[in-house]
């Protein structure tokens, strides 16, 4: 290719690219902030009414910060849908209309976040990952049995040498910096998955519309689609996008693989060398597969729903009615074309077809009955309620007995973290015993799952009741100074 061909290609890209149109927009910081805050997993849509309410509060603060946002959130979202940055879907009867970012918008967000916070380290783990992927590709694409056996034998010899070295104690443990580099590489590989989910959903929706159009086409193309549907063929799931997603979904939900992945993550985060790891890396690694599973369930549910909807469409009267309507429209257009060619129809021709008026037929004003507001008036006066003096201490005790005192627990965690950089649930209880018994343990677990990170090691917790002292083994969690739920949310956005 020449410089001219390159220039013409980039010129066309600049004119047609949704990504560049977004970057040229005055409100592109607001658009990206909305996606980063409310669509961290990309493929999971939000009800439009819920998004409008959230943006209403956000826009008020943004205007105070100097952003010019004269229109309402619903108007801006409509503009963003017209620009194809967001996708609007009908949703369900429970959610109503939904909104989600487009594939191009997610790609822009990923690129901008990479530019703003680039991962510049040239680590050996990248070469190892590429080498391993290339080796696997060469092995699994080779039809030669002899070459496969030779490669497997070389791999076996290498593993045996590693086993001998480990027996002799000759191995290296990764440092904190090396662990951080590898975790960053893993998160970097997963960063483009939300945009991939959005593309799959777009392809499945386009395929659904294409199949419905084919069903209403003439018999030569409609018959094949109908025959396959009635034979039970899932045309949505058997498409290229459907098969690709199903293979990804099956691997992701493999129970044995998932249990191994969870164990590996707990073990990595539980290493002493990983304690000082950046909180964003720890949170990102901990949530990486959980977020992918949530988004995958959303895409799988939509794919299943489209397949069921298509089959229901052809097996009910809706399909027959649509075919009848198409045929009537074709007959009407054909008759109109013939009449126009023959000059038989003008704008002043009298039509014998009666027109049915839609609405209320009022023959006389006297037939209307006015509404009397007095019929809704309440005649009985409300009875006064005697005032009762409330004992504040008794009231607070009742509230404390029925609810977990999170303020007390959060203060206890803060006081412990003021003295040390990180603390487990057991260490918090050593300084501040569980005043509410089991409720305090549950509260600390909730706070740890919200603001902390897993340690990968079991912990023993202890609390006292009226009649005995209880000890239980729980999953290990720890609090880290400076890491809270807001940091977790920012970590999810940074992914």
N, C-alpha and C positions, 0 to 999 in steps of 0.2 A: 504494500500500500504506500501511496505517496503522501506528501504533506497536504496536498489539495484534498485527497479523499478523506484523510483524517479530519481536516478542518470542516469539510461538508458534513461528515458524520456527527461531529460535536455540535455543529450549528443546528442540525436537525434535533439532536438530543436536547439542546437548550430550549428550543421552541416547543417540544412535545413533552418534556419531562415534568412529571408531577413533583418530583423531589426538588427540582430547581425552582418551580413556581412557589413551593412552600418556603424555601430559603429566601426568595425575593419578597415574600409577604411581610408587611409591617407587624403582623401579629404572630409571626412564627415562634417567638419565645413563649407566648401564652399557649399556643397549640401544643408545642412539645411539653410544656409543663403539665398540661392537662393529661396527656398520655402517660407521662412518667409517674404522675401521682395516682391516677385512677385506673390505668390499664397496665399495671406492671407485668402482667402475664400475657399481654397482647391479644390472645384469641378469645378471652372471656369478655362477652359483651355486657353492657350495663343498660338497665331501663332508662329510656330518654328522660322520663319525669324525674328520676333520681339524680341523673347527671345535671339537669337544669337547676335543681335545688342546691346541689353542691357548688356549681359554678356561680350561682347567685351570691353566695357568701364570699367566694374567692374573688369575684369581680369587684366587690366593694373594697376589699383590701388592696387589690391591684390598682384601682383608680386612685387610692390614697398614695400609692407608691409612684404615681406619675404615668401609668399606662392609660392610653386613650381608648376607652371601651364604651362608646356612647350607646350601643345597642344592647338588647337583652340577651341572656345566654342562649335562649332558643333560636333567636335570629342568627347568632354567630354559628351555632351548631348547624343550622340549615345551610349557611354559606359554606361551611367546611364540607358538608355532604355534597353540595353542588360542585365544589372544587375537587371532589373525589379523594379528599384526605381522610374523611370518615365514611363509613358505610352504615346506612340505616336499614334495619330489617323489621318485618312486621312483629316478630316475637310471638309470645303466647298470650292466652287470656289472663294469666297471672302477672306476667311482666309488662305486657303492652309493648309498644314500639321500643326497640333496642338500638343502641348506637355502639360502634366499635371502630377502632382505627384501621386504616387500610394497610396493606402490605408495604406500600411506598412510604407511608408515614412512619411505620415502625423501623424501616430501614434508615430513614433520615435520623430518627432518634438515636439509633445504635451508632450511626456514623458520628453524630455530633458529640455523643458521650465519649466515643473513642478519641476524637480530636481534643476534647476538653481535658480528658484524663487518660493520656496514651499509656499503653503498656510497652515500655521501651526496652525492657531487659531482653538481651539475647541469651536465653538460657539453653542449657544442654537438653532440657526436657523436650523442647520443641523438635530438635533433631531426632531424639529418640522416638517421639510420637510419630513423626513423618516416616522414619525408618521402619517402625513396626507396622504402620499402615501399608507401606509399600511392600514389605515382606509378605504380609498376609494376602495382599492383592496378587502378587506374583505366584504364591503357592496355590491359592484357591482357583486361579484362572488357568493353571497348567494342567493339560489333559494327560500328561505323561505320568504313569504310575511309578516308574523308576526315579524320575526327578523328585516326585513328592516324597517317596521313601527316603531318598538321600537327604533331602532338606529336613525331614523329621528326625532322621538319625543325627544330623549335625546339631539340631536343636536339643535332642536328648543328651548328647555329649556335653553341650554347653551347660545344661541344667545340672548334670552330674558333677561337673567341675565346680559349679556354684555351691552345690550341697557339700562337697568336700571342704570348700573354703569356709562355709558357715560352721561346719563341725570343728574346724581349726580356729574358729573365732576371727577369721580374716574377712571382715566386711565393714562397710562404712555406713553410718547413720546420717541421714540428711540433716542439715542445719536449719535453723529458723528461716534464713534467707532462701535456701533451696526449696523448702516446703512452700514458702510464700510464692516463689516463682512458678512452681508446678500448679498450685491452686489457681493462680491467675491465668495460667494457660488453659486449665480446665474450664474456668468460667468464660474465657474468651471464646472457646469452641462452642459453648452453649448460648452465646449472646445472640446469635442469629435465629435461634429456634422460634421465638415469638413471631417474627416476620414469616417464617415458613408455615406456621399454623394459620396465619391470616391468608396466605396464598392458597393453602389447601381449601379453606372454607370458601374462598372466592371461586376456585375451580369447581367445587362441588355444586355451588349455587348456579354457576353458568351451565353446568351439565344438566342440572334439573330443569332449567328453563329450556334448554335445547331439546331434551327428551319430550317435554310437554308440547313443544312446537311440532316435533316429528309426529306425535300422536294425532295431531290435527291436520297433518298434511295428507295428500292423496294416498290411496290404498297401497301403492307400490312401496312407499317408505314406511307407512304406518304399520303394515302387517308384521314386519320383522320385529319391531319394538313391542307390539302387543303380544306376539307369540312368545318372546323371551320373558316378558313379565308374567304371563299366565303359566309359564313353565317353572316359575319360582326363581328366575335369574335376578340377582340383585345388580341392576345396571349401574347403580351409584357405587356400590362397593367394589364391583369388578372393573371400574374405570382405572386409568393409570394413576390418578390422584388417590382413588380409594384404596387400591392395592398397596401403593407406597405408604399411605398412612397406616393401613392395617398391619403391615409388617413392622412398622415403628411401634405401634401401639402394643402388639403382642410381645415384642422384646421388652418394652418398658414395663409391662405388667407381669412379666415372668416372675413367679413367686420366689424361686430359688435365686435368680439374679438380683431381685429387689432386696432380699434379706442380706445377701452378700454386700451389696452396695451400702445399705444402712450400717452394716457392721464396719465396713471399711471407713466410712465417714466418721463414725463414733471413735474408732481407733485413732484416726489421724488427728481429730480435734482433741483427743485425750492425751496426746503425747506432750511431754514436758516442753519439747521444742516448739510446739504449736500454741502454747499458752500466750505468748507475746505476739501472736499473729495479728495482723490488722483486723479490726472488728468487721469491716465490710467483707473481707475475704472469708472469715469464719462463717458469717451469716449467709453469704452467697453459696458457699460449699454445702452448708447444712440444708438450705432450701432448694438447691438446684433441681433435684429430681422430684421433690414435692410440687414445685411450681409446674414442672413439665407434666406431671400426672394430672394436676387440676386442669390445665389447658387441654390436655389430650382427652379427658372425659368430656369437656365441652364440645370439642370437634367431633368426637365419636357419637355423642348424643345428637348433634345436628345431622351427621351423615345417616344415622339410623332413622331419624325423623323424616328426612327427605325420601329415603327408600320406602318407608311405610306410607308416606303421603302419596307418592307416585303410584303405588299399588292400590291404595284406597281410591285414588282418582279414577283408575281404569275399571274398577269393579263396582262402582256406584253409578247413580244416575247423573252425576256431575259431568262425567266424560261424554255420555250420550247427549246430554243437553248442550254441551259445548260443540259437539259435532253438528247437532241440529242447527245451532246458531250460526256456525260457519257456513253451512250449506245454504241457509236462508240469506245470509249476506251475499254469498256468491250469486245466488239466483237473482237477488235484487239488483246487484251491480250489472249482471248480464242483461236483465230486462230494461234497466235504465239506459244502457249503452245502445241497445237495439232501438228503443223509442226515440232516443236523441238523434240517431242516424236517420230514422225515417221522418223526423220532424213532427212527430205526433204529440209531443209534450211541450208546453210552454209554462211560464210562471203563472198564467191566469187560468189554467185548466181546472175545472171543477172535479173534486175527488169525492168518490162515493164512500170512502173509508171513514167511519165515524171516529171522532177524537174523544177519548175519555178524559174528563177533567179530574184532576187529582186535588183533593182538598175537601173542606166542609161545605155542604150545600145548605145555605141559609135562605129559606123562603120568606121569612118574616122576622122583623126585629123583635116582635112580641114573643117569638119562640126562644129567644135567648134568656137565660136565667143568670142574673148577676150574683156574684159571690158576696155573702154577708160576713164581714170580718167579725161581727159580734158573736157568731156561732162558735168561734174558737176562744172566746173569753172565758177565763176561769172564774167561777162565781165564789167558790169557797176560799176563804182567807187562809194563808199558811199559819200553822200553829207555831208559837214561839218555843224554842228549845231552851231548857234551863241550862245556865252556865255551870260548868264543872271545873274545878281547879285541878290542874294536872301536876303531878309530881315529876319534876324534870329528871331526877335520878332514876325513878322507876321506869320512866319512858325510855331513857338511854339504855338501861339494862335490858329492856325488852327488845330494843333494836339490835343491841349487841348480841343477844341470844339468837336472833333470827337471821343475822347477816354477818358476813366475814368482815372483820375490821381491817380493811386494806390500808387505811392510813397508818395504823400502828405497824403493820408489816413493812410498808414502804419506808417508814422512818427507821425501823430496825435495820433494814438492808443498807440504807444510806449511812447510818452510824458505823456499821461494820466496814463498809467500803471506804469510809473516811480514814480508817486505820490501816487498811491493807488493800492492794490493787484488785484482788479477786477473792471471792468467798463462795463456798458451796452452801447448800441449804443446811447441812449439818452444822457448819461453822456458824451460820446465823443463829441457829437454835441454841448453840452453846453459849452465845452472848445474851440472847433474848429467848427464854423458854416460851413454849406455845401456850399462851394464856387462854386461848379458846379451844385447846385440845386439838382434835382432828381437824377442826375448821381452820386452825392456823396452818397446819401442814398443807391442806388443800390450797389455801390462799398463797402460801409460798411457792407451791408447785405452779400455780397459775402465773404468778409474777415471773418465775424463772422461765417458763415456756414463752412468755411474752417478751421479756427483756433480757434473758440470759442465753447461754449456749450449753449444749450437752457436753459432759466430760467424758463419756464413754465408760465410766466406772460406776458401779452401784454404790449407794450411800445408805447408811443406817440413820433413821430419824427416831426420835423418842418424844413422847408426850404423856402427860398424866391426866387421868380422869378421876372421878370421885372414889373409885374403888381399887384402881390399880395403875401401874405404869406400863405403857405399851411401847414396843419396839418393832419397827417394820423396815424392810429393805425396799428402796425405791430406786428408780432410774436416776443416775447422777446428773445434776445440773449445777451450774455455777453462775454467779453474778460477776460482771466485770465493770470496774470503775469507768464511767464515761459511756457505757453501752446501754441504751434504753430502747424503747419501742420506736422512737423517732429515728434513731440510727438504723434500726431494722428496716423501717419503711424506706429510708434513703438508700440502704443497701439493695433493696429490691428494685428501686428505680435505676440505680447504677448498673444493674445487670443488663 
